[in-house]
Amino acid sequence: MQKVESVREEKKKEEKIAQQKKDSYIFKVGDKVRLKDGRANGTIEKIDKKKIIIDYGMFTTATTLDKIELVVAAKRKK
């Protein structure tokens, strides 16, 4: 039972670290993102102060940074 509890504590710590990394990420044009309450993935097309434009292929949408989560970071050009 103690082993199970220690494994649970480890997982909680790992999840907390992963969440902190996501929260501190600075979004860039080209990142693949999705709305926190949605399933569809889109690409960031434009970023203005707090408003961003996401392209889903057939349509685009405007939202704020606090409502999205990162799916895949854009590759940097060398």
Rosetta constraint file for C-alpha pairs under 8 A:
AtomPair CA 1 CA 5 HARMONIC 6.42 0.50
AtomPair CA 2 CA 6 HARMONIC 6.23 0.50
AtomPair CA 3 CA 7 HARMONIC 6.24 0.50
AtomPair CA 4 CA 8 HARMONIC 6.24 0.50
AtomPair CA 5 CA 9 HARMONIC 6.24 0.50
AtomPair CA 6 CA 10 HARMONIC 6.24 0.50
AtomPair CA 7 CA 11 HARMONIC 6.28 0.50
AtomPair CA 8 CA 12 HARMONIC 6.23 0.50
AtomPair CA 9 CA 13 HARMONIC 6.27 0.50
AtomPair CA 10 CA 14 HARMONIC 6.25 0.50
AtomPair CA 11 CA 15 HARMONIC 6.09 0.50
AtomPair CA 12 CA 16 HARMONIC 6.14 0.50
AtomPair CA 13 CA 17 HARMONIC 6.28 0.50
AtomPair CA 14 CA 18 HARMONIC 6.17 0.50
AtomPair CA 15 CA 19 HARMONIC 6.09 0.50
AtomPair CA 16 CA 20 HARMONIC 6.25 0.50
AtomPair CA 17 CA 21 HARMONIC 6.36 0.50
AtomPair CA 18 CA 22 HARMONIC 6.36 0.50
AtomPair CA 19 CA 23 HARMONIC 6.13 0.50
AtomPair CA 20 CA 24 HARMONIC 6.17 0.50
AtomPair CA 21 CA 25 HARMONIC 6.23 0.50
AtomPair CA 22 CA 69 HARMONIC 7.68 0.50
AtomPair CA 22 CA 70 HARMONIC 7.28 0.50
AtomPair CA 27 CA 31 HARMONIC 6.82 0.50
AtomPair CA 28 CA 44 HARMONIC 7.21 0.50
AtomPair CA 28 CA 47 HARMONIC 7.67 0.50
AtomPair CA 28 CA 74 HARMONIC 7.38 0.50
AtomPair CA 29 CA 43 HARMONIC 7.65 0.50
AtomPair CA 29 CA 44 HARMONIC 5.04 0.50
AtomPair CA 29 CA 45 HARMONIC 5.57 0.50
AtomPair CA 29 CA 46 HARMONIC 6.08 0.50
AtomPair CA 29 CA 47 HARMONIC 6.97 0.50
AtomPair CA 29 CA 74 HARMONIC 7.62 0.50
AtomPair CA 30 CA 43 HARMONIC 5.63 0.50
AtomPair CA 30 CA 44 HARMONIC 5.19 0.50
AtomPair CA 30 CA 45 HARMONIC 6.43 0.50
AtomPair CA 30 CA 73 HARMONIC 7.66 0.50
AtomPair CA 30 CA 74 HARMONIC 5.24 0.50
AtomPair CA 31 CA 43 HARMONIC 5.65 0.50
AtomPair CA 31 CA 44 HARMONIC 5.63 0.50
AtomPair CA 31 CA 70 HARMONIC 7.31 0.50
AtomPair CA 31 CA 71 HARMONIC 7.74 0.50
AtomPair CA 31 CA 72 HARMONIC 6.11 0.50
AtomPair CA 31 CA 73 HARMONIC 4.75 0.50
AtomPair CA 31 CA 74 HARMONIC 4.49 0.50
AtomPair CA 32 CA 41 HARMONIC 6.46 0.50
AtomPair CA 32 CA 42 HARMONIC 5.51 0.50
AtomPair CA 32 CA 43 HARMONIC 4.51 0.50
AtomPair CA 32 CA 44 HARMONIC 6.52 0.50
AtomPair CA 32 CA 70 HARMONIC 6.39 0.50
AtomPair CA 32 CA 71 HARMONIC 5.39 0.50
AtomPair CA 32 CA 72 HARMONIC 5.00 0.50
AtomPair CA 32 CA 73 HARMONIC 6.23 0.50
AtomPair CA 32 CA 74 HARMONIC 7.01 0.50
AtomPair CA 33 CA 41 HARMONIC 5.59 0.50
AtomPair CA 33 CA 42 HARMONIC 5.47 0.50
AtomPair CA 33 CA 43 HARMONIC 6.09 0.50
AtomPair CA 33 CA 44 HARMONIC 7.11 0.50
AtomPair CA 33 CA 68 HARMONIC 6.49 0.50
AtomPair CA 33 CA 69 HARMONIC 5.61 0.50
AtomPair CA 33 CA 70 HARMONIC 4.58 0.50
AtomPair CA 33 CA 71 HARMONIC 4.92 0.50
AtomPair CA 33 CA 72 HARMONIC 6.88 0.50
AtomPair CA 34 CA 38 HARMONIC 6.59 0.50
AtomPair CA 34 CA 39 HARMONIC 6.62 0.50
AtomPair CA 34 CA 40 HARMONIC 5.98 0.50
AtomPair CA 34 CA 41 HARMONIC 4.74 0.50
AtomPair CA 34 CA 42 HARMONIC 6.03 0.50
AtomPair CA 34 CA 68 HARMONIC 5.57 0.50
AtomPair CA 34 CA 69 HARMONIC 5.65 0.50
AtomPair CA 34 CA 70 HARMONIC 6.72 0.50
AtomPair CA 34 CA 71 HARMONIC 6.81 0.50
AtomPair CA 35 CA 39 HARMONIC 7.20 0.50
AtomPair CA 35 CA 40 HARMONIC 7.59 0.50
AtomPair CA 35 CA 41 HARMONIC 7.92 0.50
AtomPair CA 35 CA 67 HARMONIC 5.81 0.50
AtomPair CA 35 CA 68 HARMONIC 4.36 0.50
AtomPair CA 35 CA 69 HARMONIC 6.26 0.50
AtomPair CA 36 CA 67 HARMONIC 5.83 0.50
AtomPair CA 36 CA 68 HARMONIC 5.26 0.50
AtomPair CA 36 CA 69 HARMONIC 5.96 0.50
AtomPair CA 40 CA 56 HARMONIC 7.58 0.50
AtomPair CA 41 CA 56 HARMONIC 6.74 0.50
AtomPair CA 41 CA 71 HARMONIC 7.51 0.50
AtomPair CA 42 CA 54 HARMONIC 5.81 0.50
AtomPair CA 42 CA 55 HARMONIC 5.32 0.50
AtomPair CA 42 CA 56 HARMONIC 4.47 0.50
AtomPair CA 42 CA 57 HARMONIC 7.49 0.50
AtomPair CA 43 CA 54 HARMONIC 5.43 0.50
AtomPair CA 43 CA 55 HARMONIC 5.22 0.50
AtomPair CA 43 CA 56 HARMONIC 6.64 0.50
AtomPair CA 44 CA 52 HARMONIC 7.06 0.50
AtomPair CA 44 CA 53 HARMONIC 5.98 0.50
AtomPair CA 44 CA 54 HARMONIC 4.57 0.50
AtomPair CA 44 CA 55 HARMONIC 6.31 0.50
AtomPair CA 45 CA 52 HARMONIC 7.62 0.50
AtomPair CA 45 CA 53 HARMONIC 5.57 0.50
AtomPair CA 45 CA 54 HARMONIC 5.68 0.50
AtomPair CA 45 CA 55 HARMONIC 6.25 0.50
AtomPair CA 46 CA 52 HARMONIC 5.69 0.50
AtomPair CA 46 CA 53 HARMONIC 5.16 0.50
AtomPair CA 46 CA 54 HARMONIC 7.41 0.50
AtomPair CA 47 CA 51 HARMONIC 6.16 0.50
AtomPair CA 47 CA 52 HARMONIC 4.47 0.50
AtomPair CA 47 CA 53 HARMONIC 6.53 0.50
AtomPair CA 48 CA 52 HARMONIC 5.97 0.50
AtomPair CA 50 CA 64 HARMONIC 5.67 0.50
AtomPair CA 50 CA 65 HARMONIC 6.21 0.50
AtomPair CA 51 CA 62 HARMONIC 6.71 0.50
AtomPair CA 51 CA 63 HARMONIC 5.72 0.50
AtomPair CA 51 CA 64 HARMONIC 4.74 0.50
AtomPair CA 51 CA 65 HARMONIC 6.75 0.50
AtomPair CA 52 CA 62 HARMONIC 5.59 0.50
AtomPair CA 52 CA 63 HARMONIC 5.58 0.50
AtomPair CA 52 CA 64 HARMONIC 5.92 0.50
AtomPair CA 52 CA 65 HARMONIC 6.91 0.50
AtomPair CA 53 CA 60 HARMONIC 6.75 0.50
AtomPair CA 53 CA 61 HARMONIC 5.69 0.50
AtomPair CA 53 CA 62 HARMONIC 4.53 0.50
AtomPair CA 53 CA 63 HARMONIC 6.67 0.50
AtomPair CA 54 CA 60 HARMONIC 5.49 0.50
AtomPair CA 54 CA 61 HARMONIC 5.35 0.50
AtomPair CA 54 CA 62 HARMONIC 6.30 0.50
AtomPair CA 54 CA 63 HARMONIC 7.86 0.50
AtomPair CA 55 CA 59 HARMONIC 6.23 0.50
AtomPair CA 55 CA 60 HARMONIC 4.40 0.50
AtomPair CA 55 CA 61 HARMONIC 6.70 0.50
AtomPair CA 56 CA 60 HARMONIC 5.70 0.50
AtomPair CA 56 CA 61 HARMONIC 7.93 0.50
AtomPair CA 63 CA 67 HARMONIC 6.96 0.50
AtomPair CA 64 CA 68 HARMONIC 7.34 0.50
